[in-house]
């Protein structure tokens, strides 16, 4: 029966899902391709249904395969977590914590938490991934992160999560000091439409907020757009050309005011609220619980905790 599958068989299913080619999955597990093929046949014999479809480009999981892969990832992630905790206790550590966060909380909240926990963190190893919400949520669902501070993207079922709202975030329009608009006391949105812009892709929260701002003024959004998810890349490009970059306000505090300016526009560029997010049915390790509870205490708006499952 399926509950008798071995760990090495679960690892093969997960590797096949990641690599989508039998040879690459075999190399990842350090076994021969024929051994991997035999093992897959054994798994499908136990399941009594096909788990992968063979295509010209490799393999694709069937609906049954996707169920086993999802369960396999969970089992292996739990095993890795237990292994880390076990090794941590033997070495005097409490364990490891993998946290994902969007830009602003990575500087504000994480610093506050580290100061709040103080010596308790001497026994905890923290891995911090700073990115945008869509990849962070994807990594949370893939069990690669313990919890995140982010927004729940449209199209993702919020019922999978415990969501605790932290707050909204304001952004601004960054340009280099040589930009023609940099010295103006006030800039109209109409004056920026035909200029060069650099922004995150259209599915990002920043880009959606920017387009909402333009539409709210009855103006079509800019079309001269360089798309990149990286704020660092955006700022690097804007340092060399006349381009406008929407960025969280906190980033301005980290930049040289002799090189960059914020355009003075009449409207506020507001991003959607973000929150502290964990998988609803997944227990946290003692180390992750320590950091998560500290973030709940320091980050979640007093008296305004987001209801579980709400959208960011």
C-alpha positions in Angstrom: 0.0 0.0 0.0 1.0 3.6 -0.4 1.7 4.1 3.3 4.5 1.5 2.8 6.5 3.7 0.4 10.1 4.1 1.4 11.9 7.5 1.8 14.1 6.8 -1.3 11.0 6.3 -3.3 9.5 9.6 -2.1 12.7 11.3 -2.9 12.5 9.9 -6.5 9.0 11.3 -6.9 10.0 14.7 -5.7 13.2 14.7 -7.9 11.1 13.7 -10.9 8.7 16.5 -10.2 11.6 19.0 -10.0 13.7 17.8 -12.9 10.9 16.4 -15.2 13.5 14.0 -16.8 14.3 10.5 -15.5 18.1 10.9 -16.1 18.3 14.2 -14.2 16.3 12.8 -11.3 18.6 9.8 -11.2 21.7 12.0 -11.1 20.2 14.1 -8.4 19.7 10.9 -6.3 23.1 9.5 -7.3 21.6 6.4 -8.9 21.6 5.0 -12.4 18.8 5.8 -14.8 17.8 2.1 -15.0 17.6 2.0 -11.2 15.4 5.0 -11.2 13.2 3.6 -13.9 12.8 0.3 -12.0 12.0 2.2 -8.7 9.3 4.3 -10.5 7.8 1.1 -11.9 7.7 -0.4 -8.3 6.0 2.8 -7.0 3.4 2.7 -9.7 2.8 -1.0 -9.0 2.1 -0.2 -5.4 -0.1 2.8 -6.3 -1.9 0.8 -9.0 -2.3 3.9 -11.1 0.1 5.8 -13.5 1.9 8.6 -11.6 3.7 10.2 -14.5 3.0 10.6 -18.2 5.9 10.0 -20.5 6.3 12.8 -23.1 8.8 13.8 -25.7 10.2 16.4 -23.3 10.4 14.1 -20.3 7.8 13.2 -17.7 4.7 15.1 -16.3 3.0 14.1 -13.1 -0.6 12.8 -13.3 -3.3 13.9 -10.9 -2.4 10.9 -8.7 1.3 11.7 -9.0 0.7 15.2 -7.9 -1.0 14.0 -4.7 1.9 11.7 -3.8 4.5 14.3 -4.7 2.8 16.9 -2.4 2.7 14.4 0.4 6.2 13.3 -0.3 7.5 16.9 -0.1 5.7 17.3 3.3 7.2 14.1 4.7 10.7 14.9 3.5 10.5 18.5 4.7 9.4 17.2 8.2 12.3 14.8 8.2 14.7 17.5 7.3 13.3 19.7 10.0 13.6 17.0 12.6 17.2 16.2 11.5 18.1 19.9 11.8 16.5 20.1 15.3 18.3 16.9 16.4 21.7 18.2 15.1 21.0 21.6 16.7 20.3 20.2 20.1 23.4 18.1 20.0 25.5 21.2 19.1 23.8 23.3 21.7 21.5 25.1 19.2 17.7 25.3 19.4 17.3 24.8 15.7 17.0 26.5 12.3 14.4 29.0 11.0 13.8 29.8 7.3 11.9 33.1 6.9 10.9 34.9 3.7 10.0 38.6 3.7 9.2 41.4 1.3 11.6 44.4 1.4 10.3 46.7 4.1 9.7 44.2 6.9 13.1 42.6 6.3 14.7 45.8 7.6 12.1 46.9 10.1 10.5 43.9 11.7 13.4 41.5 11.5 15.7 43.9 13.3 13.1 44.5 16.0 12.7 40.8 16.5 16.4 40.2 16.8 16.7 43.0 19.3 13.7 41.7 21.2 14.9 38.1 21.4 18.5 39.0 22.2 20.4 36.1 23.7 17.7 33.6 22.8 18.8 33.8 19.2 22.3 32.6 20.1 20.9 29.1 19.9 18.9 29.7 16.7 20.2 29.8 13.1 18.1 32.1 10.9 17.9 32.0 7.1 16.4 35.1 5.6 15.1 35.3 2.0 14.1 38.8 0.8 12.0 38.7 -2.3 8.6 39.6 -3.7 5.3 38.0 -2.5 4.6 35.5 -5.4 7.9 33.6 -5.1 7.8 33.7 -1.3 4.3 32.2 -1.3 5.4 29.6 -3.8 8.4 28.6 -1.6 6.1 28.5 1.5 3.8 26.1 -0.3 6.8 24.0 -1.3 7.7 23.8 2.4 11.0 25.6 1.8 10.2 28.4 4.2 8.7 28.1 7.7 6.7 31.3 7.4 6.8 34.6 5.5 6.0 38.3 5.8 4.3 39.0 2.5 1.0 39.5 0.5 -1.1 36.6 -0.8 -1.3 36.9 -4.6 -4.5 36.8 -6.5 -5.3 33.3 -7.7 -3.8 31.6 -4.6 -6.3 30.1 -2.2 -6.0 32.1 1.1 -7.7 29.2 3.0 -4.3 27.4 3.1 -2.8 30.0 5.4 -3.0 31.6 8.8 -2.7 35.3 7.9 -2.1 38.1 10.4 -2.1 41.6 8.9 0.8 43.9 9.7 0.0 47.0 7.7 0.1 48.8 4.4 3.3 50.2 2.8 3.9 53.4 1.0 6.1 53.7 -2.1 7.7 56.6 -4.0 9.1 57.3 -7.4 12.9 57.2 -7.6 15.1 59.0 -10.2 18.8 59.9 -10.4 19.6 63.5 -9.6 20.4 64.3 -13.2 16.8 63.3 -14.3 14.9 66.3 -15.9 12.1 66.0 -13.3 14.4 65.6 -10.2 14.6 69.4 -9.4 10.9 70.2 -9.8 9.0 71.1 -6.7 5.9 69.3 -8.0 5.5 66.7 -10.7 2.2 65.8 -12.5 1.6 62.2 -13.4 0.8 63.3 -16.9 4.4 64.5 -17.3 5.8 61.0 -16.6 3.7 58.9 -18.9 5.9 59.1 -22.0 9.2 58.8 -20.1 11.3 55.7 -19.4 10.2 53.6 -16.4 11.7 50.5 -14.6 9.3 48.4 -12.6 8.5 44.9 -11.4 6.4 42.8 -13.8 2.7 43.4 -14.2 1.6 40.6 -11.8 3.6 42.2 -8.9 1.9 44.3 -6.2 4.1 47.3 -6.9 3.2 47.4 -10.6 -0.5 46.9 -9.8 -0.4 49.8 -7.3 1.4 52.0 -9.9 -1.2 51.2 -12.6 -4.1 51.8 -10.1 -2.6 55.2 -9.3 -2.6 56.2 -13.0 -6.0 54.9 -13.7 -7.4 56.7 -10.6 -6.3 60.0 -12.3 -7.8 59.0 -15.6 -4.4 58.4 -17.2 -3.2 55.3 -19.1 -0.2 53.7 -17.3 3.3 54.2 -18.9 4.3 51.9 -21.7 8.1 52.6 -21.9 8.8 50.0 -19.2 11.8 47.9 -18.4 10.6 44.9 -16.3 12.7 43.4 -13.5 11.8 41.9 -10.1 15.0 43.1 -8.6 15.0 46.5 -6.9 18.8 46.4 -6.9 18.9 46.0 -10.6 16.3 48.7 -11.1 18.3 51.2 -9.0 21.5 50.2 -10.7 20.0 50.9 -14.2 18.4 54.1 -13.0 21.8 55.4 -11.8 22.9 55.4 -15.4 19.9 56.5 -17.4 16.9 58.9 -17.0 14.3 56.4 -15.7 11.6 56.4 -13.0 11.6 53.5 -10.5 8.7 52.9 -8.1 10.2 51.5 -4.8 9.2 51.2 -1.2 9.8 54.4 0.7 12.2 52.7 3.1 14.7 52.1 0.3 15.2 55.9 0.0 16.7 55.8 3.5 19.4 53.4 2.3 20.5 55.4 -0.8 22.9 58.3 -1.3 20.8 61.5 -1.5 23.5 63.0 -3.6 22.8 60.4 -6.3 19.0 59.8 -6.1 15.9 61.8 -5.5 12.2 61.1 -4.9 9.8 62.7 -7.3 7.4 65.0 -5.6 4.0 63.9 -6.8 0.6 65.0 -5.3 -0.7 61.5 -4.9 0.4 58.7 -2.5 1.6 55.5 -4.0 0.2 52.9 -1.6 0.8 49.1 -1.7 -1.7 46.6 -0.4 -1.4 45.4 3.2 1.1 42.7 4.0 1.0 40.2 6.8 2.6 37.3 8.7 1.8 34.1 6.9 2.2 30.4 7.8 0.7 27.2 6.4 -2.5 26.5 8.4 -2.0 22.8 9.0 1.8 22.8 9.4 3.3 22.8 12.9 6.4 25.0 13.4 9.6 23.8 15.1 10.5 25.2 18.5 13.0 27.6 16.9 10.5 28.7 14.2 7.8 29.1 16.9 10.2 31.4 18.9 10.7 33.7 16.0 7.1 33.6 14.8 5.7 34.4 18.2 8.1 37.4 18.4 7.0 38.6 15.0 3.3 38.3 16.1 4.0 40.3 19.3 6.1 43.1 17.6 4.7 43.1 14.0 1.0 42.4 14.0 -0.9 45.7 14.4 -2.3 45.9 18.0 -6.0 45.0 18.0 -6.0 44.5 14.2 -4.8 41.0 13.7 -5.9 39.8 10.3 -8.4 37.0 10.4 -7.1 33.6 9.4 -7.3 33.0 5.7 -7.8 36.6 4.7 -6.0 38.0 1.6 -3.1 40.5 1.6 
